Each structure stands twice: as C-alpha cells, then as structure tokens.
C-alpha cells in the first residue's frame, strides 16, 4: 500500500475505530478535567500521531485492524 492509501484509510475511520488504534491516547485525552477537551481533541491528536508514523508502522496497524 502507498502512504496515500494508508492515510486515506485512516482518515475514513470513525472515532471508535481510532480509539481502538490509540487506546492510551484516548484514555489520556478523555480523562482530562479540562472542559474544552472532547472527542475532537482526541481525533486531532491521533491524526497528528498518525502523521508522525513511518509507512511501515502504518502498514502494521492497517494489517492488525483490517
């Protein structure tokens, strides 16, 4: 798979699926006492983490969740 295809796949996931990929980040963000933090904050942070991953890491996650 190309980088672009992996990114397209990831961007098509819903918040529940993204939380399965990044469970630690989900727990951390959603446990925040800050009232301005919500599911959109989590998604934004998860997408940022995804962008920092190598193509190999993305492919590994893709294969695990396919």
Secondary structure, DSSP 8 states (H G I E B T S, - for coil): --HHHHHHHHHT--HHHHHHHSHHHHHHHHT---TT--HHHHHHHHHHHHHHS-HHHHHHHHHHH-
